[in-house]
Amino acid sequence: MSRKVIPGRLFLSALLSLSLLVSCDSGSSEPTPEPTPEPTPVDPEPPVTTPEDTVYVDPASQADVSFILPAPPAFDEEDFLDDEIQWRWGQTQRNTVRGDVAMLRMGRTPAPVRLMMAGALGLDVISREATPALDRLLVRAYWTGFQSTKNIKAKYQRVRPFIELGETAWYAADADDTTGSYASATTAAGWAVSLIFAEMWTPRQDAILRLGFLFGEDRVISGSNYQSDVNAGYLCGSAAVALAHNNPKLEEDIAAAREEYKKLKGLSIDPADFIDCDDPTGLAIINPPVTTSDYRYDGDLARYYYAKSLRTTIQGTQATQDVNGYSDNMTKIFGEVLRIEASEETTPEIYKLMEMVRPRSVYEVGYVKMAYFRNRPFVELGEPTSVPEEEDNYRYESSFPSGHSCLSWADALVLAEAIPERSRNLLHRAYEFGYNRQITGYHWATDIDAARILACGLVARLHAEEDFRKQIQLAREDYLRVANGE
C-alpha cells in the first residue's frame, strides 16, 4: 500500500506525532512488515566537544555507572535471551511507521531530540535562534546525559548487535562507531532531556516522558543497541540528572525556558499551577506488561531461573532481607550505604524525604497495577519464593510493575542529589534492591525495568514542588550533621 509523501517539516511532524499513537508493546507480536519508503534522517550536526558551560555536571563528577550497574549479559548467558528476542522484534519494526519514526530520530547529537521535544510541547521548532532558552536547556541536558555513559562504555566495550548478530548497520552512521554498545549514550541523552523537560513543563509530562522512553526503544529497532544497553541508558541518564540538580544553572535554565514557553504559547501560569498537576500517568509512559503469549516471555523466564539460582548466595540472603519497603527500613538500608545510623529519630530530615517519596511511589505503581494484572512468577510457575511468609500478601496482587523497585530507585535518585559524594553507592544499592525482587521470585525482570522508568518520571515531577526541593537540602544538612558527629 502506498503512502502519500508529505514534504519537508510536515512529514517530520506527522511521523513524530504518530510515535505517540503507535502501539509499542515490544516483543508482543511480529507484524508482517509493510514495504515503505525509507525516510531521510535528520541532518546531523558535526561532532561536538562539549565546553564546560554545555553540561550541568562536570565529566569528572559524573557517577561511575560501571560501579552502579552490572556487566552486560554475555552471548552465552541466560539474560542474553531477552536481548536476542528484542533484537528480532526490532527487525520487524523497521519497515513500518514505527521504524520510520525511529530512523528520523537516529543520530548522536541534539538535533533529533529538538524535533521530539518540539512535538511534545506543541511547538513548530526548538532552535538556538527561535527558542534560545529552551534550546540552551535541551543542549545542556543532552550532553549531560550523553557523557554519563563514558566510563561504562570504556570498561566493557560491548560489540554492537548488528555486528555480533551478523547484519548490516540499519543506521549507516553507527557502522563506524567504536564506543561500545553498553550503555546506550543516545538513550541516556534523550532520557535526560525528557526528565528535565518534564520538570520544566509538568502539564505535558506524560507526552514528554513517553517520547523519551520511545527514543531509547528506537535504538533497539535500529539494531545498534541491545535492550539491556537501552535499559542501562535510562538509568545512566537519570543518575546524571540527579547530580545536575546540584548545579544552580539548571534551575536558572528551567525557569528561563518556562518563561519563554509561556510567552510562545500565550499562557499565564504560575509555579503554583505546576503543583496542581497530577503525578505522571504510568499507563501513558511505559509499554504494557509481557504476557505468556508474548515472545518476550521466554526472556523473562530465562532471567527468572538465573536469578533463582542466586538464592543460596550472599545476595540471595540480602534479597530476603529487602522485603520490607517501608520508610523505616529504607532509611536504615541507605543509612548503611552512607555509613551513618539513619532513622526517624537520628536523621529526621532524611526520613521525612523518604516519606515524601514513598506514598507517591506507591500510588504511581498502584495505578498501573490496577490497569494490568500479571501473575507473579511464584504464582505463574507454581514455585515457592525465598520468603514464603510473604506469599499470601502478594499472591493476588499484580506483579507489574514492581513497587519495591520503583521506590528504591526513586529514593536513591533523591538521596544521590542530596549527597552526591555517595551517589554511586546509593544507586548501586537501589539497583540491587530492585534486582533482589527477581531473586526472591516476586517479580519478573520486565516488571523491575518498567518500575525504574516510573521512578525517574516521579522524581522529575516532585522537583516541580518547592517543598520537595527544600527537603533535599534539609536531608543533606541532616547527613552532614550526623556524618561529622555533631
N, C-alpha and C positions, 0 to 999 in steps of 0.2 A: 504494500500500500504506500503510495507516495505521500509526501508531506509538503505542504506549502512552505517555501523558504521565505523567511521574514528577514529583510535586510538589516544590517547594522545593529545598533544598540537594542532595537525592539526584539531582535532574535535572542540576544543575551538575556533581556529582561523576561521574555516569555519562558525560556528554559529555566532560569533561576527561580521564577515563581512556581513552576511545575515541581521543583525539587521539594517544596513544602507539601505537595499533594501526592507525589508518587509513593506508593507503598514500598517500604524498605524493610520488610520482615526478613532480615538477612538469613540466607540459607534455608528458608522455609519452603521454597519452591524452586523449580527450574523452568522458567518460562521459555517458550520457543523464541529464540532471538529473531527479531524482525529487522531485515536489512534497512539501514537508514544512512543518509549521507553523513560523513564524518565532519563534525563542526570544526571551525577554525579556532584553535586555542587563543586565550587572551594573550596579547603581545607581552612577552616577558620583559621585565626591567633588567638592566645589567646587574650582575652580582654586586652586592654592597658590603663593604667592610664597615660595620656599624661604629660610628663615633660614640663617645660617652653619652652625649645627650640624645641618642637614638634608642636607648634602652632604659628601663626602670631599675634593673638590677645589674650591677657590675658583674661581668663574667666570672670573676674570682669569688663572688659572693653567692652564686647560684648554689642551691642544694645539690649535693652529689647524688644524683639519682641512681648511679651504679651501685651505691650502698643501699638505697631505698628499695629498689626493685630486684627481683631475682634475675638470673640469666635467662635468655630466651630459650624456648624449648628446642632441643636438638632434633634433627631429622628423624632419628630413630626412637624418640621418646613418646610416651602416651599423649602428652599435652600437645604434640605437634599435629595430631589428627584434626583438631579444630582449625588450625591454620590451613591445613590442606583442603578441608571442606569449604572454608570461606574463600580460599583462592579459586576453587572451582565455581563457587557461586558468583564470584566477581566476574569470571569469564562470561557467564550467561547474561550479565547486565550490559556488556559493552555495546551491543548493537540495539539498545533500547533508548528511550528518552532519558532514563536514569543514567545510562552511560554517556549520553550527550552532555548532560549536566556535569558529570564527573570530569569529562575531558575539558570542558570550559574552565574548570577550577583547578586544573593541573598547574604546577609551577611552584617555585620556591622563593617567591617574592610576595610583597603585599598586594600586588595587582589583582589577583582573583578574589582576595578577601575584601578588597574595596567594593567590588561588584556585589559580593554576597551580602555585606553589611548595608550597602545602599538599598538592596532589595528588601532586607528585613526592616529597615527604617522607613521605607516608602519614599526614598529619595531617587532622583534621576542619576546622581553621581556622587561619589566621595572622591575628592581630589585635593591636591595641595592648593590649587588655585580657587576652586569653588567653595570648598569647606575646609579651610586651614586648621581649625581647631579639631574637628572630627578626624581629619587626616593625621594630624600630629599624634592624637591618642591612638589611632589604629596602628600607625607605623611603629611607634614605641612598644605597644603591646605585642605586635607581631614578632619583632626581633627579640624581645624579652623571652617570649615563649620558644622561639626557634633555637636560641642558643642554649636553652636548658637541657638539651639532649647531648651536648657535645661530649661530656665525659663518658656517658654510657655507650655512645656510638664508638668512641675510640677504644673502649675496653673490649667490646665484643666483635666489632667489625662483621656483623652478620651479613651473609650473602643474601641479596635481594631475591624475592620469589621467582621473578621471570628468569633469573639466571639459574637458581637452584632447581627449578622445575622445568627448565628447558623450553622457554618460549622467547619470542622477540619482545622487547620492551614496547608496550602499548603506547606509552607516552615517551616519545623518542629521546627527549632530553635526559631522561633517567638512565639511559643506556650507558652513559659515560660517568655516572656518579660513583664515587669511591668512598662515600662517607659511612656506608653501612646502613642496614635496614632497621636496626633496633637501637633506640626507639624512633618513631617517626617524628622528625623535626617539623615537618609541614603540619602534621596533626597538632603537635604541641603549640605551634604558632597560631593556627586558626582557632584552637580552643581557648588560648589565652585572650585573643581578641574578643571572642564571643563572651567569655566570662566578664571581661571589663566593660564591654558594651551593654551587657545585660544589667550590670550595676549602674551604668550611666543612664539607661532609659528602661526602667523596670516595666512600664506598661507594655513594652514589646519583648519582654524577656523570653517568652516561650518560643517565638519565631527565631530570635537570635540564637538561643541555645540549640534549637533543633538544627539550624543550619550549621552551627559549629560541630555538632555531632556528625551530621552527614558529610561534612568536609573531611573528617577523618575516614569515614567509610569510603569516600572516593578513592583513597589510597589502596584499599583492598580491591576495589573494582579495577584499578589500573594494573594490579599485579606488581606494583613497585614496593608494597609493604604487606607483611602478613597481618592478620587480625591481632596477634599479640603485640606487634610493633605499634599498631594504632592504639590499642588499649593502654600501652605504656605511654604513648604520646599524650593522651588525655591527662594522665596523672602528672607527667612532667610539666605540662602547661599549667595545671592548677597549682603545682608547687611554686612555679615561677611567679604566678600572680599573687600568691600568699606573701611572698617576700617583697614583691613590688609595692605592696601597701605600706611598706616602711619608708618609701621614697615620697616626700611631700609633693614632688612633681606630678605623681599620679592623681592625687586628689585635686590638684590645681587643673590638670588637663581634663579630668572628668567634669569638673564644674564649668570649664570653658566650652567643652563640647556640648554639654547640656544646654547652655545658654544659646549657643549657635544653632542647635537643632530646634529649640523653641522658636527662635526668630524665623528660621527657614520654613517652619510649619505653621507659623502664626498662632502659637499656643501660649496660654497664660497658666502655667502650672508651677507651683512652688514645691519645695522639698517635702512638705507635709503630705502632698498628694502621692508621693512615692511610697510612703509608709502605708497608705491605704490599699496599695496593690497587694493582691494575694501572692503567696509564695509560688514558685514555678509549678506549672502543671506537668507532672512527670509523664502523663499519658501523651502529651504533645511533644515530648522531647526524645524519649527513648523508644526503641522498637519493642513490639510485643514479645512475650517470653517464647522460648523454644518449646515446641510440643513433641510428643512422642512420634509423630508422623513426619517431623522435620529431619532433613539430612543432618542438621547440626546436632541433633540429639545424640548421635554417636560420639561426637566430640565431648559433649557433657558427660556421657557415660565413661569415656576413657579418662577424663580428668577426675571423675569421682573415684574410680578404682585406684588411680595413682595416689590421690590424697588419702584414701582409706589406708593405704599401705604405710602411711606415716604415723598412724595412731600409737604405735609402740615406741616412737622416738621421743626425744625431748620436746620437740614442737607439738607432738601429739598430746603430751602431758599439759603443755601450755594451753592447747586448744580446749581441753576440758575445763580449764580454769577461767576461760574467757566467755563463759556462757552468760555471765551477769553483765548486762549492758546499761545498768543504772548509773547515775552520775557519781555516786559514792565510789563504785568500783572503777569507773573510767578515770576519775580523778586520781585514784590510787595508782592505777596502771601507768598513766602518763607521768605521775609524780616519780615513779621508779625510773622512768626514762630520763627525767630531768634531774635525778639524783637528789631529790628532796622528799620530805614527808609531806604529801599533799592530801588534804581532806577538807571537809566543810569547816572544820574548826581551825586548822593550821593555815590554810590558804583559801579564805572565804571568797576572794575575788576570782580565783581560778575556778572554784566550784560554781560560782554564780554564772561565769561564762559558759561552763558546760551545761548548766541548767537552762541557759538561753537557747542553746543549740538543740538539746535533746527533744523537747516537745515538738518543735518544728520539724525535726528529722522524722520523728515517729509519724506525724501527720502526713508528711511528704510521701513516705513509703506506704503508709496505710491506704492512702487514696488509690495508689496503683494496685495494691493487693486486692482491694475491693473490686476493681475492674477486671483483673485477671486472676483466675485461680489455677495455681500449678501445684501438683503434689510435690512434697519434699522428697528428696532421694530415699530416705529410710522408709517412707510410705510407698513410694512408687516401686521400689525394689524388694520390699518386704524384709529389709535387713535391720539389725539393731544399730543404734548410734553408739558413740563412745560416751555419751552422757544419757543413759537410759531414763534417769529420773526426770528428765525434761521432756520426754517424748509425748506424754499426754497433753502437755501445754501447747504443743506445736502441731500435733497430728492433723488437725482440721483447719490449720491456718496456711494461707498461701505461701509458697516458697519464694515467689517472685514479687518484688526484689528483696534483697537481704537487708533487714532493718539494722542489724549489728554492723554490717559493712558500711552502710550509709552514715551511721552515727560516728563510727570510728574515724572514717576519712574526713568527715566534716570537723570533728573535734581536733584532729591533727592539723588541718589546714589553719584553723583559727589560732591554735597554740603555736604553730610554726611562725605565724605572723607576729604573735606576742613575744616569742622567744626564738628569734631567727638563728641564734648561735647553736641551738639544739634541733634545728628543723629537720635535718636528715634522720636523726634518731627517732623523732616523733612520728615522722611519716613512714619510716620503716616499720615501727611497731604497729601503726594503724594498718599498714598493708598486711602484716602478719595476722592481725586481729580479724580482718575480713577473710583471709585465706583459711584461718582456723575453722570457720563455719563450714567450709568444704570438708576439712579433715574429720570433723565430728559427724558428718552425714546429714546435716540440717539444711544445706544449700547446695545447689548446682553452681558451677563456675560462672555461668552466664547471669545468674541471679546477683552474684557479687559484682561482676563487671558493671551491670546496669545500676546497681546501688551507688557505686562510686561516682558515676555520672550525675546522679541526682544530688549527691552531696556537694559536688562542685557548684551546681546551679543554686542550691540553697544558700551556700556561703556567699555567693555573689549577691543574692537578694538581701541577705542580712546586712551587707555592707551599706545598703541604702539607708540604714537607720543609725542616727547619731548615737543613740544609747548603746547600741552594739559596738560601734567604733570606740566609744569611750571605755566600754567594759574590757576591750582588748588591752588598752593601755593600763587599766587598773590591774588586770591579770599579770601584766609584765612587772608592775611595781610589787605585786604580791610575790612573784618568783624571786625578784632581786632581793627583797627583804629576807626571805627565808634562806635563799642560797648564800647570802652574806652573813647569816647567823644573827640577824638583828631581832 
